[in-house]
Amino acid sequence: MNKEISIKKVREDAEKLFREGKFYCSEAVVSSIRDNFGIDMPEEMIAMASGFPVGIGRSKCVCGAVSGGIMMMGYFFGRKEGTNPQDPKSVKTLELANELQEGFKKNHKVLCCSILTKGMDMASGEHKKQCISFTGEIAESTAKIIVRELDLINIDEKEFAI
């Protein structure tokens, strides 16, 4: 795994993957974090994110980008074996997932895709532009949490240090 991360690049890559139509929001978040963190994560993990776009299977419930970010919290911090609800990994992952979704709600009031896109034509440029922005925002927020929690270096901050 890379010890130095450009959070700015994580965001840019996620946005680019969505903008170019290579991936939807959740897939782009997972792919960008996987590639930028240089983690030995199988591509099948990106495939696991494929059901979350457009609010989980086009149901317009929870924002798919948020779902992708939550998946990455689980990848880095979650349990790999059944234990109990008090397991520190379970507690920590839930805490970080809550931090991520609360940050999004603070910025946008809701997690609900149907409310976030209300009045927008799903095929419109306005809708796609908004979702690209949400994808980048969540990729960036997720990367910041991972960098902080694993005590990695954000090279973007390093560049501006005197």
Kinemage of the C-alpha trace (Angstrom):
@kinemage 1
@onewidth
@group {chain A} dominant
@subgroup {mainchain}
@vectorlist {calphas} color= white
{ca met a 1} P 0.000 0.000 0.000
{ca asn a 2} L 1.187 3.492 -0.756
{ca lys a 3} L 2.179 5.524 2.288
{ca glu a 4} L 1.880 8.847 0.443
{ca ile a 5} L -1.443 9.711 -1.185
{ca ser a 6} L -2.639 12.638 -3.270
{ca ile a 7} L -6.178 13.142 -2.066
{ca lys a 8} L -6.658 15.629 -4.884
{ca lys a 9} L -5.807 12.882 -7.404
{ca val a 10} L -8.191 10.435 -5.707
{ca arg a 11} L -10.981 12.947 -6.312
{ca glu a 12} L -9.903 13.781 -9.856
{ca asp a 13} L -9.609 10.123 -10.843
{ca ala a 14} L -13.043 9.242 -9.420
{ca glu a 15} L -14.642 12.172 -11.235
{ca lys a 16} L -12.863 11.268 -14.474
{ca leu a 17} L -13.983 7.624 -14.310
{ca phe a 18} L -17.611 8.750 -13.916
{ca arg a 19} L -17.394 11.616 -16.426
{ca glu a 20} L -15.953 9.345 -19.122
{ca gly a 21} L -18.676 6.761 -18.520
{ca lys a 22} L -16.206 4.069 -17.440
{ca phe a 23} L -17.902 3.583 -14.070
{ca tyr a 24} L -20.894 4.832 -12.147
{ca cys a 25} L -20.443 6.721 -8.874
{ca ser a 26} L -19.932 3.874 -6.394
{ca glu a 27} L -17.639 1.970 -8.746
{ca ala a 28} L -15.588 5.085 -9.468
{ca val a 29} L -15.070 5.756 -5.750
{ca val a 30} L -13.915 2.184 -5.109
{ca ser a 31} L -11.687 2.070 -8.208
{ca ser a 32} L -10.041 5.416 -7.544
{ca ile a 33} L -9.240 4.583 -3.927
{ca arg a 34} L -8.012 1.117 -4.888
{ca asp a 35} L -5.661 2.490 -7.532
{ca asn a 36} L -4.408 5.562 -5.681
{ca phe a 37} L -3.783 3.743 -2.415
{ca gly a 38} L -2.086 0.929 -4.325
{ca ile a 39} L -3.878 -1.729 -2.335
{ca asp a 40} L -3.890 -5.399 -3.229
{ca met a 41} L -7.636 -5.475 -3.646
{ca pro a 42} L -9.150 -7.704 -6.325
{ca glu a 43} L -11.057 -6.065 -9.157
{ca glu a 44} L -14.076 -8.046 -8.000
{ca met a 45} L -14.366 -5.503 -5.198
{ca ile a 46} L -15.136 -2.878 -7.842
{ca ala a 47} L -17.759 -5.256 -9.221
{ca met a 48} L -19.307 -5.472 -5.732
{ca ala a 49} L -20.012 -1.730 -6.018
{ca ser a 50} L -21.935 -2.151 -9.284
{ca gly a 51} L -25.365 -2.498 -7.682
{ca phe a 52} L -25.266 0.771 -5.775
{ca pro a 53} L -25.503 3.448 -8.522
{ca val a 54} L -28.563 5.623 -8.922
{ca gly a 55} L -29.532 5.149 -5.312
{ca ile a 56} L -29.062 1.359 -5.105
{ca gly a 57} L -30.183 -0.428 -8.245
{ca arg a 58} L -31.820 2.685 -9.709
{ca ser a 59} L -34.231 2.885 -6.773
{ca lys a 60} L -32.998 6.416 -6.028
{ca cys a 61} L -32.564 5.666 -2.327
{ca val a 62} L -29.078 6.168 -0.818
{ca cys a 63} L -26.597 8.079 -2.998
{ca gly a 64} L -24.389 5.522 -4.748
{ca ala a 65} L -21.219 7.543 -4.198
{ca val a 66} L -21.840 7.436 -0.447
{ca ser a 67} L -22.360 3.668 -0.695
{ca gly a 68} L -19.009 3.309 -2.475
{ca gly a 69} L -17.277 5.311 0.248
{ca ile a 70} L -18.887 3.199 2.958
{ca met a 71} L -17.690 0.054 1.176
{ca met a 72} L -14.131 1.365 1.318
{ca met a 73} L -14.466 2.110 5.041
{ca gly a 74} L -15.358 -1.544 5.482
{ca tyr a 75} L -12.453 -2.665 3.321
{ca phe a 76} L -9.883 -0.782 5.364
{ca phe a 77} L -11.357 -1.023 8.840
{ca gly a 78} L -14.040 -3.724 8.900
{ca arg a 79} L -14.177 -7.222 10.326
{ca lys a 80} L -13.089 -10.276 8.372
{ca glu a 81} L -14.598 -12.812 10.751
{ca gly a 82} L -17.748 -13.019 12.786
{ca thr a 83} L -17.335 -11.753 16.326
{ca asn a 84} L -19.789 -9.589 18.226
{ca pro a 85} L -21.203 -6.062 18.035
{ca gln a 86} L -18.637 -4.797 20.542
{ca asp a 87} L -15.702 -5.889 18.353
{ca pro a 88} L -13.455 -2.806 18.064
{ca lys a 89} L -13.283 -3.205 14.276
{ca ser a 90} L -17.070 -3.193 14.034
{ca val a 91} L -17.383 -0.198 16.342
{ca lys a 92} L -14.659 1.740 14.471
{ca thr a 93} L -16.049 0.991 11.023
{ca leu a 94} L -19.521 2.118 12.017
{ca glu a 95} L -18.078 5.288 13.537
{ca leu a 96} L -16.132 6.124 10.361
{ca ala a 97} L -19.065 5.263 8.090
{ca asn a 98} L -21.232 7.579 10.147
{ca glu a 99} L -18.626 10.339 9.900
{ca leu a 100} L -18.586 9.992 6.111
{ca gln a 101} L -22.352 10.055 5.647
{ca glu a 102} L -22.839 12.847 8.195
{ca gly a 103} L -20.315 14.979 6.290
{ca phe a 104} L -22.278 14.415 3.097
{ca lys a 105} L -25.568 15.215 4.835
{ca lys a 106} L -24.061 18.389 6.284
{ca asn a 107} L -23.231 19.522 2.746
{ca his a 108} L -26.415 18.336 1.032
{ca lys a 109} L -29.019 17.824 3.798
{ca val a 110} L -29.945 14.268 2.694
{ca leu a 111} L -28.521 10.981 1.405
{ca cys a 112} L -31.567 10.220 -0.723
{ca cys a 113} L -30.811 10.201 -4.448
{ca ser a 114} L -34.407 11.029 -5.378
{ca ile a 115} L -34.299 14.218 -3.302
{ca leu a 116} L -30.772 15.121 -4.442
{ca thr a 117} L -31.860 14.818 -8.080
{ca lys a 118} L -35.440 16.101 -7.732
{ca gly a 119} L -36.569 17.889 -10.849
{ca met a 120} L -33.559 16.766 -12.869
{ca asp a 121} L -33.762 14.734 -16.032
{ca met a 122} L -31.589 11.659 -15.406
{ca ala a 123} L -30.126 12.017 -18.902
{ca ser a 124} L -29.364 15.711 -18.512
{ca gly a 125} L -26.003 17.350 -18.228
{ca glu a 126} L -27.098 18.967 -14.956
{ca his a 127} L -27.751 15.575 -13.347
{ca lys a 128} L -24.466 14.080 -14.544
{ca lys a 129} L -22.498 17.149 -13.445
{ca gln a 130} L -23.984 16.938 -9.950
{ca cys a 131} L -23.289 13.210 -9.644
{ca ile a 132} L -19.711 13.651 -10.859
{ca ser a 133} L -19.269 16.256 -8.127
{ca phe a 134} L -20.788 13.974 -5.462
{ca thr a 135} L -18.511 11.139 -6.634
{ca gly a 136} L -15.436 13.332 -6.291
{ca glu a 137} L -16.559 14.716 -2.954
{ca ile a 138} L -17.072 11.258 -1.449
{ca ala a 139} L -13.836 9.871 -2.918
{ca glu a 140} L -11.989 12.824 -1.379
{ca ser a 141} L -13.739 12.564 1.997
{ca thr a 142} L -13.188 8.804 2.147
{ca ala a 143} L -9.509 9.207 1.260
{ca lys a 144} L -9.068 11.880 3.940
{ca ile a 145} L -10.504 9.597 6.603
{ca ile a 146} L -8.347 6.654 5.501
{ca val a 147} L -5.200 8.805 5.393
{ca arg a 148} L -5.966 10.196 8.847
{ca glu a 149} L -6.805 6.856 10.434
{ca leu a 150} L -3.819 5.004 8.959
{ca asp a 151} L -1.448 7.915 9.601
{ca leu a 152} L -0.496 8.183 5.933
{ca ile a 153} L 0.845 11.280 4.205
{ca asn a 154} L -1.364 13.529 2.087
{ca ile a 155} L 1.214 14.730 -0.449
{ca asp a 156} L -1.046 17.620 -1.396
{ca glu a 157} L -0.458 19.102 2.080
{ca lys a 158} L 3.229 18.247 1.857
{ca glu a 159} L 3.550 20.349 -1.326
{ca phe a 160} L 2.302 23.447 0.455
{ca ala a 161} L 4.341 23.010 3.638
{ca ile a 162} L 7.057 25.582 4.187
